Amino acid sequence: MVSLVIGDLVVHLCGVLDATLAGDVPGERRVVVPTSGRSDTDPFQADAVTLLIVNVEEDRLLRPPNPHERRDESGVSTVAPDLRLDLHMLLVARFARYDQSWTALSSLLRYFQTHPVVDRITDPALPDGIDRLAFTLHTLSLAEQAQLWGFLRTAYLPSLAYRVSMLTFTDTTPTARPLVTERRLDLAHIPGRDS
């Protein structure tokens, strides 16, 4: 379920961002995802912006008090608690001319500046399971950039990093758990300790 929703979100964002670049960048597909099975190690397509999810992490700030269970409406059975994820998205521009790369990234930066939060009202085409997204520009230090580009095994290319927040996965399938019907308390005396 989680991978399906994240995959749908990536495809949706590619479409939205591709439409954003339509007036500024020539070409049929301006925002793409890395293709697997390429013979070279460079995942970035020429004359396009590549959208890449470089990390997924749990948002622990909004975690419920009991992170291991949540009662459903009937109060009898339990379902797994909501899982809130933050995605770290990297947008990499690779064009023949350096200024074209920054023109494309500037257009995307302008889009996220004017749409910092996207919900079903502002974007009714959001994939099922996603009600709201918040985009925050994530500035990487020089050391973090060096580590990231080393991990990607390529030279630095013009890029923007964003944190995509409020991606919530809710378990809707209750799992019956046995009710506690008996309490048991065992006390033991520890030699050498005074009570």
TITORDO-910659 format. One line per 4 residues: their letters; for each residue x, y, z of N, C-alpha, C. Coordinates in nm, 4 decimals, always signed. Each point is the difference from the previous one (the first is absolute). Layout:
A	X/Y/Z/X/Y/Z/X/Y/Z; ...
// end
This chain:
MVSL	+0.0824/-0.1198/+0.0000/-0.0824/+0.1198/+0.0000/+0.0861/+0.1251/+0.0000; +0.1022/+0.0060/+0.0888/+0.0834/+0.1193/+0.0105/+0.0735/+0.0256/-0.1307; +0.0622/-0.1032/-0.0581/+0.0756/+0.0199/-0.1238/-0.0915/+0.0416/-0.1142; -0.1227/-0.0502/-0.0019/-0.0950/+0.0368/-0.1048/-0.0338/+0.1478/+0.0087
VIGD	-0.0258/+0.0499/+0.1202/-0.0351/+0.1407/+0.0170/+0.1188/+0.0894/-0.0323; +0.1192/-0.0357/+0.0445/+0.1181/+0.0810/-0.0305/+0.0253/-0.0001/-0.1500; -0.0137/-0.1138/-0.0637/+0.0164/-0.0062/-0.1458/-0.1013/+0.0858/-0.0723; -0.1262/-0.0050/+0.0434/-0.1037/+0.0847/-0.0595/+0.0315/+0.1476/+0.0206
LVVH	+0.0511/+0.0344/+0.1190/+0.0353/+0.1388/+0.0285/+0.1129/+0.0473/-0.0917; +0.1009/-0.0813/-0.0208/+0.1124/+0.0369/-0.0875/-0.0499/+0.0249/-0.1419; -0.0853/-0.0894/-0.0510/-0.0550/+0.0171/-0.1349/-0.0837/+0.1279/-0.0069; -0.0817/+0.0247/+0.1031/-0.0836/+0.1201/+0.0029/+0.0855/+0.1265/+0.0024
LCGV	+0.1017/+0.0031/+0.0875/+0.0861/+0.1175/+0.0074/+0.0736/+0.0244/-0.1309; +0.0429/-0.1061/-0.0656/+0.0658/+0.0156/-0.1310/-0.0943/+0.0693/-0.0981; -0.1252/-0.0402/-0.0015/-0.0979/+0.0614/-0.0902/-0.0246/+0.1459/+0.0316; -0.0169/+0.0320/+0.1284/-0.0259/+0.1377/+0.0417/+0.1203/+0.0886/-0.0305
LDAT	+0.1194/-0.0471/+0.0344/+0.1205/+0.0799/-0.0229/+0.0324/+0.0111/-0.1488; -0.0300/-0.1051/-0.0756/+0.0202/+0.0050/-0.1451/-0.0874/+0.1094/-0.0614; -0.1243/+0.0087/+0.0446/-0.0899/+0.1046/-0.0497/+0.0491/+0.1385/+0.0421; +0.0619/+0.0092/+0.1181/+0.0547/+0.1271/+0.0477/+0.1117/+0.0491/-0.0909
LAGD	+0.0805/-0.0919/-0.0510/+0.1135/+0.0374/-0.0850/-0.0373/+0.0177/-0.1468; -0.1235/-0.0271/-0.0355/-0.0410/+0.0013/-0.1416/+0.0345/+0.1300/-0.0704; -0.0154/+0.1133/+0.0652/+0.0272/+0.1270/-0.0667/+0.1464/+0.0403/+0.0015; +0.0800/-0.0586/+0.0910/+0.1380/+0.0442/+0.0175/+0.1042/-0.0921/-0.0638
VPGE	-0.0322/-0.1273/-0.0116/+0.0993/-0.0974/-0.0462/-0.0581/-0.0777/-0.1175; +0.0706/-0.0005/-0.1141/-0.0513/-0.0759/-0.1144/+0.0163/-0.1502/+0.0227; -0.0801/-0.0773/-0.0704/+0.0125/-0.1448/+0.0090/-0.1326/-0.0660/+0.0293; -0.0033/-0.1307/-0.0251/-0.1229/-0.0763/+0.0213/-0.0187/-0.0342/+0.1468
RRVV	+0.1022/-0.0599/+0.0623/-0.0037/-0.0350/+0.1421/+0.1091/+0.0804/+0.0687; -0.0396/+0.0956/+0.0818/+0.0964/+0.0874/+0.0647/+0.0353/-0.0464/+0.1410; -0.0901/-0.0733/+0.0656/+0.0266/-0.0546/+0.1336/-0.0179/-0.1505/-0.0082; +0.1050/-0.0721/+0.0368/+0.0016/-0.1456/-0.0134/+0.0485/-0.0629/+0.1306
VPTS	-0.0114/-0.1311/+0.0077/+0.0563/-0.0759/+0.1114/+0.1176/-0.0795/-0.0542; +0.0928/-0.0398/+0.0866/+0.1121/-0.0813/-0.0485/-0.0506/-0.1312/-0.0587; +0.0615/-0.0429/-0.1067/-0.0393/-0.1269/-0.0599/+0.0944/-0.1094/+0.0483; -0.0563/-0.1122/+0.0374/+0.0829/-0.1117/+0.0438/+0.0423/-0.0806/-0.1212
GRSD	+0.1071/-0.0710/+0.0151/+0.0471/-0.0853/-0.1086/+0.0861/+0.0726/-0.1020; +0.0368/+0.1249/+0.0282/+0.0887/+0.0704/-0.0918/+0.1397/-0.0580/+0.0127; +0.0725/-0.0002/-0.1091/+0.1328/-0.0599/+0.0012/+0.1024/+0.0869/+0.0724; -0.0173/+0.1318/-0.0034/+0.0938/+0.0859/+0.0710/-0.0494/+0.0234/+0.1428
TDPF	+0.0848/+0.0598/+0.0817/-0.0371/+0.0196/+0.1401/-0.0662/+0.1346/+0.0242; -0.0068/+0.0873/-0.0986/-0.0590/+0.1318/+0.0162/-0.1521/-0.0093/-0.0126; -0.0739/+0.0258/+0.1081/-0.1459/-0.0150/-0.0052/-0.0737/+0.1217/-0.0573; +0.0725/+0.1044/-0.0381/-0.0636/+0.1247/-0.0388/-0.0073/+0.0148/-0.1511
QADA	-0.1209/+0.0162/-0.0501/-0.0252/+0.0111/-0.1436/+0.0406/+0.1384/-0.0492; +0.0577/+0.0050/-0.1197/+0.0394/+0.1272/-0.0599/-0.1235/+0.0781/-0.0432; +0.0096/+0.1317/+0.0051/-0.1064/+0.0921/-0.0413/-0.1303/-0.0224/+0.0764; +0.0132/-0.0263/+0.1302/-0.1176/-0.0218/+0.0847/+0.0374/+0.0251/+0.1458
VTLL	-0.1027/+0.0106/+0.0824/+0.0166/+0.0045/+0.1454/-0.0399/-0.1370/+0.0520; +0.0873/-0.0600/+0.0773/-0.0275/-0.1321/+0.0556/-0.0473/+0.0149/+0.1436; -0.1147/-0.0604/+0.0312/-0.0556/-0.0012/+0.1351/+0.0426/-0.1306/+0.0654; +0.0643/+0.0119/+0.1132/+0.0569/-0.1163/+0.0667/-0.0327/+0.0069/+0.1484
IVNV	-0.0547/-0.1078/+0.0564/-0.0223/-0.0085/+0.1444/+0.1267/-0.0597/+0.0596; +0.0705/+0.0790/+0.0823/+0.1284/-0.0458/+0.0530/-0.0096/-0.0533/+0.1422; -0.1139/+0.0258/+0.0678/-0.0151/-0.0522/+0.1358/-0.1470/+0.0047/+0.0399; -0.0387/-0.0940/+0.0842/-0.1343/-0.0042/+0.0585/+0.0206/-0.0137/+0.1502
EEDR	-0.0659/+0.0878/+0.0770/+0.0135/-0.0090/+0.1449/-0.1337/+0.0200/+0.0680; -0.0123/-0.0561/+0.1189/-0.1231/+0.0149/+0.0774/-0.0008/+0.1354/+0.0684; -0.1132/+0.0677/-0.0051/-0.0186/+0.1263/+0.0704/-0.0434/-0.0353/+0.1409; +0.0886/+0.0157/+0.0954/-0.0280/-0.0401/+0.1384/-0.0610/+0.1112/+0.0838
LLRP	-0.0070/+0.1210/-0.0535/-0.0554/+0.1113/+0.0771/-0.1491/-0.0147/+0.0239; -0.0733/-0.0539/-0.0958/-0.1451/-0.0120/+0.0122/-0.0441/-0.1424/+0.0331; +0.0885/-0.0776/+0.0588/-0.0314/-0.1377/+0.0345/-0.0995/-0.0051/+0.1155; -0.0941/-0.0955/-0.0033/-0.0975/-0.0108/+0.1099/+0.0681/-0.0427/+0.1299
PNPH	-0.0679/+0.0216/+0.1164/+0.0605/-0.0343/+0.1283/+0.0399/-0.1473/+0.0097; -0.0847/-0.0896/-0.0493/+0.0356/-0.1412/-0.0039/+0.0326/-0.0338/-0.1452; +0.1270/-0.0067/-0.0344/+0.0356/-0.0187/-0.1408/-0.0244/-0.1415/-0.0521; -0.0520/-0.0883/+0.0831/-0.0161/-0.1383/-0.0434/-0.1434/-0.0441/-0.0228
ERRD	-0.0973/+0.0819/+0.0390/-0.1381/-0.0398/-0.0258/-0.0915/+0.1208/-0.0073; -0.1106/-0.0214/-0.0654/-0.1038/+0.1025/-0.0131/-0.1326/-0.0731/-0.0033; -0.0939/+0.0432/+0.0811/-0.1324/-0.0620/+0.0029/-0.0810/+0.0480/-0.1189; -0.0757/-0.0916/-0.0583/-0.0895/+0.0412/-0.1083/-0.1269/+0.0585/+0.0605
ESGV	-0.0982/+0.0313/-0.0832/-0.1218/+0.0666/+0.0457/-0.0765/-0.0807/+0.1045; +0.0018/-0.1327/-0.0101/-0.0759/-0.0826/+0.0950/+0.0698/-0.0094/+0.1345; +0.1287/+0.0280/+0.0050/+0.0745/-0.0044/+0.1242/+0.0391/-0.1401/+0.0422; -0.0314/-0.1003/-0.0799/+0.0283/-0.1372/+0.0393/+0.1291/-0.0515/-0.0635
STVA	+0.0087/+0.0075/-0.1291/+0.1200/-0.0504/-0.0654/+0.0960/+0.1155/-0.0272; +0.1212/-0.0327/-0.0307/+0.0995/+0.1040/-0.0209/+0.0494/-0.0023/-0.1449; +0.0462/+0.1138/-0.0426/+0.0638/+0.0110/-0.1305/+0.1356/+0.0645/+0.0228; +0.0888/-0.0165/-0.0954/+0.1332/+0.0584/+0.0133/-0.0118/+0.1523/+0.0024
PDLR	+0.0885/+0.0670/+0.0718/-0.0061/+0.1459/+0.0051/+0.0350/+0.0599/-0.1362; -0.0379/+0.1264/-0.0176/+0.0348/+0.0683/-0.1240/+0.1516/+0.0060/-0.0141; +0.0451/-0.0117/-0.1224/+0.1420/+0.0099/-0.0318/+0.0182/+0.1269/-0.0821; +0.0707/+0.0969/+0.0564/+0.0229/+0.1268/-0.0690/+0.1422/+0.0009/-0.0528
LDLH	+0.0125/+0.0225/-0.1307/+0.1310/-0.0047/-0.0630/+0.0390/+0.1346/-0.0588; +0.1285/+0.0264/+0.0038/+0.0593/+0.1121/-0.0716/+0.0883/-0.0597/-0.1093; -0.0155/+0.0515/-0.1202/+0.0836/-0.0435/-0.1117/+0.1018/+0.1092/-0.0282; +0.1219/-0.0396/-0.0273/+0.1028/+0.0953/-0.0416/+0.0120/-0.0123/-0.1512
MLLV	-0.0400/+0.1062/-0.0684/-0.0076/-0.0003/-0.1455/+0.1127/+0.0862/-0.0559; +0.0687/-0.0528/-0.0997/+0.1068/+0.0723/-0.0672/-0.0425/+0.0234/-0.1439; +0.0078/+0.1247/-0.0441/-0.0309/+0.0366/-0.1386/+0.1317/+0.0406/-0.0650; +0.0429/-0.0775/-0.0978/+0.1304/+0.0205/-0.0634/-0.0205/+0.0406/-0.1447
ARFA	+0.0540/+0.1160/-0.0374/-0.0130/+0.0503/-0.1373/+0.1282/-0.0305/-0.0771; -0.0180/-0.0642/-0.1157/+0.1162/-0.0317/-0.0840/-0.0322/+0.0441/-0.1427; +0.0507/+0.1174/-0.0332/-0.0195/+0.0554/-0.1338/+0.1359/+0.0311/-0.0600; +0.0053/+0.0104/-0.1325/+0.1260/+0.0278/-0.0689/+0.0578/+0.1337/+0.0451
RYDQ	-0.0862/+0.0963/+0.0222/+0.0447/+0.1318/+0.0455/-0.0293/+0.0146/+0.1491; +0.0986/+0.0461/+0.0725/-0.0104/+0.0166/+0.1445/-0.1157/+0.0919/+0.0376; -0.0170/+0.1097/-0.0738/-0.1067/+0.0938/+0.0329/-0.1386/-0.0614/-0.0202; -0.0141/-0.0936/-0.0943/-0.1294/-0.0679/-0.0196/-0.0363/-0.0823/+0.1235
SWTA	+0.1007/-0.0625/+0.0599/-0.0246/-0.0782/+0.1217/-0.0573/+0.0886/+0.1093; +0.0587/+0.1172/+0.0182/-0.0470/+0.0894/+0.1052/-0.1318/+0.0665/-0.0355; -0.0277/+0.0187/-0.1283/-0.1308/+0.0518/-0.0410/-0.1088/-0.0998/+0.0394; +0.0242/-0.1282/-0.0278/-0.0974/-0.1036/+0.0358/-0.0180/-0.0081/+0.1511
LSSL	+0.1103/+0.0009/+0.0747/-0.0095/-0.0092/+0.1458/-0.0656/+0.1244/+0.0595; +0.0239/+0.1162/-0.0592/-0.0651/+0.1227/+0.0479/-0.1509/-0.0076/-0.0170; -0.0452/-0.0572/-0.1104/-0.1446/-0.0174/-0.0217/-0.0594/-0.0944/+0.1042; +0.0724/-0.1068/+0.0324/-0.0489/-0.0938/+0.1017/+0.0033/+0.0641/+0.1381
LRYF	+0.1024/+0.0764/+0.0266/+0.0086/+0.0721/+0.1269/-0.1175/+0.0962/+0.0145; -0.0345/+0.0697/-0.1068/-0.1142/+0.0915/+0.0003/-0.1305/-0.0775/+0.0236; -0.0125/-0.1190/-0.0619/-0.1210/-0.0811/+0.0214/-0.0149/-0.0365/+0.1483; +0.1079/-0.0498/+0.0617/-0.0096/-0.0416/+0.1401/-0.0149/+0.1195/+0.0934
QTHP	+0.0506/+0.1164/-0.0401/-0.0177/+0.1195/+0.0813/-0.1466/+0.0439/-0.0001; -0.0663/-0.0149/-0.1133/-0.1412/+0.0392/-0.0080/-0.0950/-0.1121/+0.0411; +0.0504/-0.1229/+0.0095/-0.0811/-0.1153/+0.0428/+0.0726/-0.0762/+0.1121; +0.0240/+0.0637/+0.1161/+0.0721/-0.0714/+0.1058/-0.0806/-0.1140/+0.0610
VVDR	-0.1329/+0.0098/-0.0104/-0.0880/-0.1057/+0.0487/-0.0982/-0.0338/-0.1112; -0.0132/-0.1287/-0.0269/-0.0922/-0.0478/-0.1021/-0.0983/-0.0952/+0.0684; -0.1284/+0.0220/-0.0234/-0.1010/-0.0894/+0.0561/-0.1023/-0.0331/-0.1088; -0.1056/-0.0660/+0.0369/-0.1008/-0.0420/-0.0984/-0.0754/+0.1189/-0.0602
ITDP	-0.0009/+0.1132/+0.0677/-0.0665/+0.1189/-0.0542/+0.0866/+0.0631/-0.1090; +0.1304/+0.0153/+0.0282/+0.0891/+0.0626/-0.0982/+0.0434/-0.0960/-0.1100; -0.0032/-0.1302/+0.0291/+0.0377/-0.1008/-0.1002/-0.0891/-0.1235/+0.0169; -0.1201/+0.0015/-0.0628/-0.0928/-0.1129/+0.0153/+0.0538/-0.1313/-0.0567
ALPD	+0.1041/+0.0058/-0.0800/+0.0541/-0.1210/-0.0628/+0.1051/-0.0700/+0.0868; +0.0156/+0.0426/+0.1260/+0.0949/-0.0695/+0.0878/-0.0345/-0.1489/+0.0041; +0.1009/-0.0871/+0.0025/-0.0277/-0.1439/+0.0046/-0.0805/-0.0388/+0.1239; -0.0748/-0.1081/-0.0116/-0.0768/-0.0521/+0.1135/+0.0933/-0.0271/+0.1166
GIDR	-0.0466/+0.0324/+0.1195/+0.0800/-0.0230/+0.1194/+0.0839/+0.1206/+0.0395; +0.0023/+0.1036/-0.0824/+0.0759/+0.1215/+0.0318/-0.0992/+0.1151/+0.0055; -0.0120/+0.0609/+0.1171/-0.0941/+0.1107/+0.0166/+0.0680/+0.1360/-0.0001; +0.1261/+0.0039/+0.0429/+0.0690/+0.1283/+0.0144/+0.1497/-0.0222/-0.0081
LAFT	+0.0696/+0.0911/-0.0675/+0.1457/-0.0031/-0.0087/+0.0551/+0.1379/+0.0309; +0.1111/+0.0047/+0.0689/+0.0683/+0.1266/+0.0268/+0.1417/-0.0111/-0.0533; +0.0421/+0.1002/-0.0756/+0.1327/+0.0007/-0.0623/+0.0875/+0.1045/+0.0690; +0.1169/-0.0418/+0.0452/+0.0940/+0.0898/+0.0653/+0.1359/-0.0137/-0.0674
LHTL	+0.0557/+0.1137/-0.0433/+0.1331/-0.0016/-0.0587/+0.0989/-0.0452/+0.1064; +0.0820/-0.0958/-0.0340/+0.0961/-0.0575/+0.0940/+0.1399/+0.0355/-0.0491; +0.0670/+0.0863/+0.0739/+0.1338/+0.0434/-0.0395/+0.1023/-0.0984/+0.0537; +0.0774/-0.0579/-0.0895/+0.1043/-0.0940/+0.0390/+0.1308/+0.0750/+0.0217
SLAE	+0.0732/-0.0371/+0.1033/+0.1323/+0.0588/+0.0211/+0.0935/-0.0534/-0.1087; +0.1171/+0.0609/-0.0128/+0.0960/-0.0475/-0.0999/+0.0416/-0.1447/+0.0280; +0.0147/-0.0347/+0.1268/+0.0375/-0.1378/+0.0350/-0.1112/-0.0975/-0.0376; -0.1249/+0.0377/+0.0275/-0.1132/-0.0863/-0.0369/-0.0104/-0.0145/-0.1515
QAQL	+0.0235/+0.1098/-0.0724/-0.0029/-0.0080/-0.1461/+0.1091/-0.0922/-0.0512; +0.1201/+0.0126/+0.0538/+0.1109/-0.0860/-0.0429/-0.0332/-0.1470/+0.0259; -0.0590/-0.0269/+0.1157/-0.0378/-0.1373/+0.0335/-0.1091/-0.0517/-0.0938; -0.1016/+0.0826/-0.0269/-0.1099/-0.0402/-0.0869/+0.0489/-0.0266/-0.1418
WGFL	+0.0791/+0.0917/-0.0562/+0.0465/-0.0183/-0.1368/+0.0985/-0.1157/-0.0103; +0.0759/-0.0234/+0.1061/+0.0875/-0.1176/+0.0024/-0.0816/-0.1283/+0.0019; -0.1073/+0.0007/+0.0766/-0.0898/-0.1152/+0.0061/-0.0638/-0.0268/-0.1368; -0.0347/+0.1084/-0.0715/-0.0614/-0.0140/-0.1326/+0.1030/-0.0305/-0.1086
RTAY	+0.1278/+0.0041/+0.0355/+0.1107/-0.0328/-0.0915/+0.0002/+0.0855/-0.1258; -0.0192/+0.1273/+0.0186/+0.0032/+0.0915/-0.1135/+0.0485/+0.1361/+0.0472; +0.0422/+0.0825/-0.0932/+0.0422/+0.1354/+0.0333/-0.1225/+0.0844/+0.0336; +0.0236/+0.1064/+0.0734/-0.1087/+0.0888/+0.0400/-0.0717/+0.0548/-0.1234
LPSL	-0.1318/+0.0054/+0.0082/-0.0842/+0.0632/-0.1014/-0.0913/+0.0994/+0.0713; -0.0443/+0.1052/-0.0683/-0.0933/+0.0932/+0.0646/-0.1221/-0.0752/+0.0534; -0.0356/+0.0300/+0.1242/-0.1077/-0.0774/+0.0627/-0.0663/+0.0777/+0.1129; -0.1182/-0.0471/+0.0372/-0.0747/+0.0492/+0.1155/-0.0410/-0.1207/+0.0832
AYRV	+0.0043/+0.0159/+0.1315/-0.0454/-0.1064/+0.0901/-0.1223/+0.0506/+0.0768; -0.1020/-0.0831/+0.0070/-0.1224/+0.0340/+0.0721/-0.0370/-0.1115/+0.0951; -0.0602/+0.0390/+0.1121/-0.0612/-0.0959/+0.0921/-0.1500/+0.0038/-0.0287; -0.0561/-0.1153/-0.0287/-0.1433/-0.0117/-0.0269/-0.0620/-0.0628/+0.1244
SMLT	-0.0807/+0.0781/+0.0727/-0.0544/-0.0436/+0.1288/-0.1494/-0.0263/-0.0074; -0.0479/-0.0665/+0.1034/-0.1414/-0.0275/+0.0227/-0.0536/-0.1117/-0.0889; +0.0842/-0.0897/-0.0367/-0.0434/-0.1186/-0.0722/-0.0386/-0.1012/+0.1070; -0.1302/-0.0233/+0.0196/-0.0496/-0.0829/+0.1093/-0.0612/-0.1286/-0.0533
FTDT	+0.0413/-0.1104/+0.0589/-0.0571/-0.1295/-0.0350/-0.0820/-0.0481/+0.1183; -0.1278/-0.0292/-0.0241/-0.0919/-0.0424/+0.1048/-0.0423/-0.1433/-0.0252; +0.0139/-0.0827/+0.1029/-0.0438/-0.1391/-0.0084/-0.1505/-0.0028/+0.0195; -0.0713/-0.0527/-0.0970/-0.1461/-0.0061/+0.0094/-0.0506/-0.1409/+0.0264
TPTA	+0.0907/-0.0948/+0.0142/-0.0383/-0.1386/+0.0240/+0.0213/-0.0333/+0.1474; -0.1085/-0.0110/+0.0785/+0.0167/-0.0318/+0.1422/+0.0569/-0.1402/+0.0189; +0.0835/-0.0116/+0.0989/+0.0562/-0.1290/+0.0353/-0.0507/-0.0355/+0.1385; -0.0717/-0.1113/+0.0103/-0.0556/-0.0399/+0.1299/+0.1142/-0.0394/+0.0927
RPLV	-0.0044/+0.0524/+0.1195/+0.1000/-0.0335/+0.1009/-0.0735/-0.0538/+0.1210; +0.0583/-0.0957/+0.0690/-0.0694/-0.0548/+0.1175/-0.0108/+0.1056/+0.1102; -0.1160/+0.0024/+0.0640/-0.0211/+0.0909/+0.1110/+0.0621/-0.0581/+0.1256; +0.0498/+0.0847/+0.0861/+0.0561/-0.0438/+0.1270/-0.1172/-0.0268/+0.0934
TERR	-0.0124/-0.1252/+0.0445/-0.1118/-0.0364/+0.0870/+0.0461/-0.0362/+0.1408; +0.1293/-0.0180/+0.0207/+0.0505/-0.0429/+0.1287/+0.1252/+0.0803/+0.0328; +0.0068/+0.0458/+0.1228/+0.1199/+0.0676/+0.0465/+0.0780/-0.0953/+0.0885; +0.1304/+0.0027/-0.0189/+0.0833/-0.0888/+0.0799/+0.1198/+0.0789/+0.0475
LDLA	+0.0289/-0.0113/+0.1286/+0.1114/+0.0720/+0.0585/+0.0834/-0.0998/+0.0771; +0.1233/-0.0164/-0.0403/+0.0918/-0.0897/+0.0699/+0.1040/+0.0849/+0.0721; +0.0143/-0.0239/+0.1316/+0.0993/+0.0698/+0.0789/+0.1054/-0.0991/+0.0438; +0.1223/+0.0439/-0.0020/+0.1089/-0.0867/+0.0437/+0.0886/+0.0784/+0.0955
HIPG	+0.0523/-0.0710/+0.0969/+0.0909/+0.0635/+0.0942/+0.1421/-0.0158/-0.0526; +0.0737/+0.1120/-0.0026/+0.1386/-0.0032/-0.0455/+0.0872/-0.0040/+0.1242; +0.0776/-0.1068/+0.0163/+0.0845/-0.0125/+0.1205/+0.0987/+0.1163/+0.0063; +0.0200/+0.0480/+0.1210/+0.0972/+0.1077/+0.0213/-0.0588/+0.1383/-0.0138
RDS	-0.1271/+0.0113/-0.0367/-0.0642/+0.1314/-0.0120/-0.1025/+0.0120/+0.1108; +0.0020/+0.1109/+0.0685/-0.0990/+0.0245/+0.1049/-0.1204/+0.0670/-0.0604; -0.1187/-0.0393/+0.0477/-0.1220/+0.0590/-0.0528/-0.0465/+0.1125/+0.0857
// end
